[in-house]
Amino acid sequence: QVQLAESGGGLVQAGGSLLLSCAASGRTPSPYKMGWFRQPPGKEREFVAHITWSGGSTYYADSVKGRFTISRDNAKNTVYLQMNSLKPEDTARYYCAVAHTSYKYDYWGQGTQVTVSS
């Protein structure tokens, strides 16, 4: 099965930047896409961005469009999330996930905490 390990979270001031990484390991076919999700305190988990593994097509939630950039390294089975112009409302636990079909995420990481101070 697939294991996902996020890293790069931490505490940053509003307006700052942070780079998250997620490395996938395990015995599995190449993914269809990998995505980033986040869960603010007391709220439901929400979609942030995804990238298809073959073509590199990206899609972003409106709340992060223009500020966040998702990318991937196919050889390393790693997905990144570059976060710029961070806002306090970006504070959340961030999770990466992998999907082997176009409609379902199969595996999830344990998450990494991002805290943005005002």
Secondary structure, 3 states (H helix, E strand, C coil): CEEEEEECCEEEECCCCEEEEEEEEECCCCCCEEEEEEECCCCCCEEEEEEECCCCCEEECCCCCCCEEEEEEHHHCEEEEEECCCCHHHCEEEEEEEECCCCCEEEECCCEEEEEEC
